[in-house]
């Protein structure tokens, strides 16, 4: 039996999804461009981002094929550019003779 003494840290409030109808109404009162601008400015809550992503996924900006608001929460996004270059694992191109996974 494996035991661990570590406990999970609580999520920051910014990551808490709230069920606030006024917040969701405010999201849909915005134009698409206003939502995009608010997302890049960090002004949308997690509940607004998840609502927007689930209802209108084609409107949400993407980075590398993922929703930008999710990518922006990763440690790699927050690292300075010089650290990003050093923190990348480059895999060799798959050859024709290798089986597909």
PyMOL CGO cylinders between C-alpha atoms (Angstrom):
from pymol import cmd
from pymol.cgo import CYLINDER

trace = [
    CYLINDER, 0.00, 0.00, 0.00, 1.36, 3.40, -1.00, 0.3, 1, 1, 1, 1, 1, 1,
    CYLINDER, 1.36, 3.40, -1.00, 0.57, 6.34, 1.22, 0.3, 1, 1, 1, 1, 1, 1,
    CYLINDER, 0.57, 6.34, 1.22, 1.38, 9.96, 0.74, 0.3, 1, 1, 1, 1, 1, 1,
    CYLINDER, 1.38, 9.96, 0.74, 1.49, 12.84, 3.15, 0.3, 1, 1, 1, 1, 1, 1,
    CYLINDER, 1.49, 12.84, 3.15, 0.96, 15.49, 0.51, 0.3, 1, 1, 1, 1, 1, 1,
    CYLINDER, 0.96, 15.49, 0.51, -2.36, 17.23, 0.18, 0.3, 1, 1, 1, 1, 1, 1,
    CYLINDER, -2.36, 17.23, 0.18, -3.79, 19.00, -2.80, 0.3, 1, 1, 1, 1, 1, 1,
    CYLINDER, -3.79, 19.00, -2.80, -3.66, 22.75, -2.61, 0.3, 1, 1, 1, 1, 1, 1,
    CYLINDER, -3.66, 22.75, -2.61, -7.01, 24.48, -3.13, 0.3, 1, 1, 1, 1, 1, 1,
    CYLINDER, -7.01, 24.48, -3.13, -7.53, 26.04, -6.52, 0.3, 1, 1, 1, 1, 1, 1,
    CYLINDER, -7.53, 26.04, -6.52, -7.14, 29.82, -6.65, 0.3, 1, 1, 1, 1, 1, 1,
    CYLINDER, -7.14, 29.82, -6.65, -10.45, 31.68, -6.69, 0.3, 1, 1, 1, 1, 1, 1,
    CYLINDER, -10.45, 31.68, -6.69, -9.79, 32.69, -10.29, 0.3, 1, 1, 1, 1, 1, 1,
    CYLINDER, -9.79, 32.69, -10.29, -10.20, 29.04, -11.25, 0.3, 1, 1, 1, 1, 1, 1,
    CYLINDER, -10.20, 29.04, -11.25, -13.45, 28.53, -9.41, 0.3, 1, 1, 1, 1, 1, 1,
    CYLINDER, -13.45, 28.53, -9.41, -16.48, 28.06, -11.63, 0.3, 1, 1, 1, 1, 1, 1,
    CYLINDER, -16.48, 28.06, -11.63, -19.40, 30.00, -10.19, 0.3, 1, 1, 1, 1, 1, 1,
    CYLINDER, -19.40, 30.00, -10.19, -22.98, 29.61, -11.26, 0.3, 1, 1, 1, 1, 1, 1,
    CYLINDER, -22.98, 29.61, -11.26, -23.78, 33.32, -11.53, 0.3, 1, 1, 1, 1, 1, 1,
    CYLINDER, -23.78, 33.32, -11.53, -26.54, 34.08, -14.05, 0.3, 1, 1, 1, 1, 1, 1,
    CYLINDER, -26.54, 34.08, -14.05, -25.63, 37.81, -14.07, 0.3, 1, 1, 1, 1, 1, 1,
    CYLINDER, -25.63, 37.81, -14.07, -22.04, 36.97, -14.99, 0.3, 1, 1, 1, 1, 1, 1,
    CYLINDER, -22.04, 36.97, -14.99, -23.17, 34.74, -17.86, 0.3, 1, 1, 1, 1, 1, 1,
    CYLINDER, -23.17, 34.74, -17.86, -25.68, 37.36, -19.03, 0.3, 1, 1, 1, 1, 1, 1,
    CYLINDER, -25.68, 37.36, -19.03, -22.87, 39.93, -19.09, 0.3, 1, 1, 1, 1, 1, 1,
    CYLINDER, -22.87, 39.93, -19.09, -20.83, 37.58, -21.27, 0.3, 1, 1, 1, 1, 1, 1,
    CYLINDER, -20.83, 37.58, -21.27, -23.59, 37.21, -23.86, 0.3, 1, 1, 1, 1, 1, 1,
    CYLINDER, -23.59, 37.21, -23.86, -24.31, 40.95, -23.82, 0.3, 1, 1, 1, 1, 1, 1,
    CYLINDER, -24.31, 40.95, -23.82, -20.82, 41.46, -25.33, 0.3, 1, 1, 1, 1, 1, 1,
    CYLINDER, -20.82, 41.46, -25.33, -20.07, 41.28, -29.02, 0.3, 1, 1, 1, 1, 1, 1,
    CYLINDER, -20.07, 41.28, -29.02, -17.69, 38.56, -30.20, 0.3, 1, 1, 1, 1, 1, 1,
    CYLINDER, -17.69, 38.56, -30.20, -14.87, 41.10, -30.47, 0.3, 1, 1, 1, 1, 1, 1,
    CYLINDER, -14.87, 41.10, -30.47, -15.58, 42.42, -26.97, 0.3, 1, 1, 1, 1, 1, 1,
    CYLINDER, -15.58, 42.42, -26.97, -15.38, 38.87, -25.60, 0.3, 1, 1, 1, 1, 1, 1,
    CYLINDER, -15.38, 38.87, -25.60, -12.09, 38.28, -27.41, 0.3, 1, 1, 1, 1, 1, 1,
    CYLINDER, -12.09, 38.28, -27.41, -10.64, 41.56, -26.13, 0.3, 1, 1, 1, 1, 1, 1,
    CYLINDER, -10.64, 41.56, -26.13, -11.83, 40.81, -22.59, 0.3, 1, 1, 1, 1, 1, 1,
    CYLINDER, -11.83, 40.81, -22.59, -10.29, 37.33, -22.76, 0.3, 1, 1, 1, 1, 1, 1,
    CYLINDER, -10.29, 37.33, -22.76, -6.86, 38.67, -23.79, 0.3, 1, 1, 1, 1, 1, 1,
    CYLINDER, -6.86, 38.67, -23.79, -7.11, 41.32, -21.06, 0.3, 1, 1, 1, 1, 1, 1,
    CYLINDER, -7.11, 41.32, -21.06, -7.86, 38.64, -18.44, 0.3, 1, 1, 1, 1, 1, 1,
    CYLINDER, -7.86, 38.64, -18.44, -11.25, 40.15, -17.63, 0.3, 1, 1, 1, 1, 1, 1,
    CYLINDER, -11.25, 40.15, -17.63, -13.41, 37.03, -18.08, 0.3, 1, 1, 1, 1, 1, 1,
    CYLINDER, -13.41, 37.03, -18.08, -13.99, 34.60, -15.23, 0.3, 1, 1, 1, 1, 1, 1,
    CYLINDER, -13.99, 34.60, -15.23, -13.49, 30.88, -15.57, 0.3, 1, 1, 1, 1, 1, 1,
    CYLINDER, -13.49, 30.88, -15.57, -17.26, 30.38, -15.66, 0.3, 1, 1, 1, 1, 1, 1,
    CYLINDER, -17.26, 30.38, -15.66, -17.56, 32.86, -18.50, 0.3, 1, 1, 1, 1, 1, 1,
    CYLINDER, -17.56, 32.86, -18.50, -14.71, 31.20, -20.40, 0.3, 1, 1, 1, 1, 1, 1,
    CYLINDER, -14.71, 31.20, -20.40, -16.19, 27.72, -20.00, 0.3, 1, 1, 1, 1, 1, 1,
    CYLINDER, -16.19, 27.72, -20.00, -19.65, 28.94, -20.99, 0.3, 1, 1, 1, 1, 1, 1,
    CYLINDER, -19.65, 28.94, -20.99, -18.29, 30.66, -24.10, 0.3, 1, 1, 1, 1, 1, 1,
    CYLINDER, -18.29, 30.66, -24.10, -16.12, 27.66, -25.02, 0.3, 1, 1, 1, 1, 1, 1,
    CYLINDER, -16.12, 27.66, -25.02, -19.00, 25.21, -24.69, 0.3, 1, 1, 1, 1, 1, 1,
    CYLINDER, -19.00, 25.21, -24.69, -21.61, 27.30, -26.51, 0.3, 1, 1, 1, 1, 1, 1,
    CYLINDER, -21.61, 27.30, -26.51, -19.54, 28.98, -29.25, 0.3, 1, 1, 1, 1, 1, 1,
    CYLINDER, -19.54, 28.98, -29.25, -16.19, 27.13, -29.49, 0.3, 1, 1, 1, 1, 1, 1,
    CYLINDER, -16.19, 27.13, -29.49, -15.46, 28.47, -32.96, 0.3, 1, 1, 1, 1, 1, 1,
    CYLINDER, -15.46, 28.47, -32.96, -15.38, 32.04, -31.57, 0.3, 1, 1, 1, 1, 1, 1,
    CYLINDER, -15.38, 32.04, -31.57, -12.79, 31.37, -28.86, 0.3, 1, 1, 1, 1, 1, 1,
    CYLINDER, -12.79, 31.37, -28.86, -9.19, 32.18, -29.94, 0.3, 1, 1, 1, 1, 1, 1,
    CYLINDER, -9.19, 32.18, -29.94, -6.86, 29.21, -30.10, 0.3, 1, 1, 1, 1, 1, 1,
    CYLINDER, -6.86, 29.21, -30.10, -3.13, 28.76, -29.64, 0.3, 1, 1, 1, 1, 1, 1,
    CYLINDER, -3.13, 28.76, -29.64, -1.66, 25.57, -31.03, 0.3, 1, 1, 1, 1, 1, 1,
    CYLINDER, -1.66, 25.57, -31.03, -5.09, 24.04, -31.54, 0.3, 1, 1, 1, 1, 1, 1,
    CYLINDER, -5.09, 24.04, -31.54, -6.15, 24.58, -27.91, 0.3, 1, 1, 1, 1, 1, 1,
    CYLINDER, -6.15, 24.58, -27.91, -8.34, 27.28, -26.39, 0.3, 1, 1, 1, 1, 1, 1,
    CYLINDER, -8.34, 27.28, -26.39, -6.02, 30.22, -25.76, 0.3, 1, 1, 1, 1, 1, 1,
    CYLINDER, -6.02, 30.22, -25.76, -7.39, 30.83, -22.27, 0.3, 1, 1, 1, 1, 1, 1,
    CYLINDER, -7.39, 30.83, -22.27, -6.33, 27.32, -21.25, 0.3, 1, 1, 1, 1, 1, 1,
    CYLINDER, -6.33, 27.32, -21.25, -2.88, 27.60, -22.84, 0.3, 1, 1, 1, 1, 1, 1,
    CYLINDER, -2.88, 27.60, -22.84, -2.32, 30.94, -21.10, 0.3, 1, 1, 1, 1, 1, 1,
    CYLINDER, -2.32, 30.94, -21.10, -2.73, 29.20, -17.71, 0.3, 1, 1, 1, 1, 1, 1,
    CYLINDER, -2.73, 29.20, -17.71, 0.14, 26.76, -18.33, 0.3, 1, 1, 1, 1, 1, 1,
    CYLINDER, 0.14, 26.76, -18.33, 3.61, 27.26, -16.82, 0.3, 1, 1, 1, 1, 1, 1,
    CYLINDER, 3.61, 27.26, -16.82, 5.15, 27.15, -20.30, 0.3, 1, 1, 1, 1, 1, 1,
    CYLINDER, 5.15, 27.15, -20.30, 3.15, 30.23, -21.35, 0.3, 1, 1, 1, 1, 1, 1,
    CYLINDER, 3.15, 30.23, -21.35, 4.30, 32.17, -18.29, 0.3, 1, 1, 1, 1, 1, 1,
    CYLINDER, 4.30, 32.17, -18.29, 8.01, 31.40, -18.80, 0.3, 1, 1, 1, 1, 1, 1,
    CYLINDER, 8.01, 31.40, -18.80, 10.26, 34.03, -20.37, 0.3, 1, 1, 1, 1, 1, 1,
    CYLINDER, 10.26, 34.03, -20.37, 10.99, 33.40, -24.06, 0.3, 1, 1, 1, 1, 1, 1,
    CYLINDER, 10.99, 33.40, -24.06, 14.62, 32.36, -23.44, 0.3, 1, 1, 1, 1, 1, 1,
    CYLINDER, 14.62, 32.36, -23.44, 13.49, 29.69, -20.98, 0.3, 1, 1, 1, 1, 1, 1,
    CYLINDER, 13.49, 29.69, -20.98, 10.85, 28.42, -23.43, 0.3, 1, 1, 1, 1, 1, 1,
    CYLINDER, 10.85, 28.42, -23.43, 13.56, 27.73, -26.01, 0.3, 1, 1, 1, 1, 1, 1,
    CYLINDER, 13.56, 27.73, -26.01, 15.57, 25.74, -23.47, 0.3, 1, 1, 1, 1, 1, 1,
    CYLINDER, 15.57, 25.74, -23.47, 12.53, 23.88, -22.13, 0.3, 1, 1, 1, 1, 1, 1,
    CYLINDER, 12.53, 23.88, -22.13, 11.48, 22.19, -25.36, 0.3, 1, 1, 1, 1, 1, 1,
    CYLINDER, 11.48, 22.19, -25.36, 11.97, 18.54, -26.21, 0.3, 1, 1, 1, 1, 1, 1,
    CYLINDER, 11.97, 18.54, -26.21, 12.44, 18.11, -29.95, 0.3, 1, 1, 1, 1, 1, 1,
    CYLINDER, 12.44, 18.11, -29.95, 11.37, 14.69, -31.16, 0.3, 1, 1, 1, 1, 1, 1,
    CYLINDER, 11.37, 14.69, -31.16, 12.74, 13.26, -34.39, 0.3, 1, 1, 1, 1, 1, 1,
    CYLINDER, 12.74, 13.26, -34.39, 10.44, 13.13, -37.39, 0.3, 1, 1, 1, 1, 1, 1,
    CYLINDER, 10.44, 13.13, -37.39, 8.70, 9.80, -37.74, 0.3, 1, 1, 1, 1, 1, 1,
    CYLINDER, 8.70, 9.80, -37.74, 10.13, 7.85, -40.63, 0.3, 1, 1, 1, 1, 1, 1,
    CYLINDER, 10.13, 7.85, -40.63, 8.08, 6.01, -43.21, 0.3, 1, 1, 1, 1, 1, 1,
    CYLINDER, 8.08, 6.01, -43.21, 9.32, 2.65, -41.92, 0.3, 1, 1, 1, 1, 1, 1,
    CYLINDER, 9.32, 2.65, -41.92, 7.89, 3.17, -38.42, 0.3, 1, 1, 1, 1, 1, 1,
    CYLINDER, 7.89, 3.17, -38.42, 4.42, 1.97, -37.52, 0.3, 1, 1, 1, 1, 1, 1,
    CYLINDER, 4.42, 1.97, -37.52, 1.80, 4.52, -36.61, 0.3, 1, 1, 1, 1, 1, 1,
    CYLINDER, 1.80, 4.52, -36.61, 0.81, 4.58, -32.97, 0.3, 1, 1, 1, 1, 1, 1,
]
cmd.load_cgo(trace, "trace")
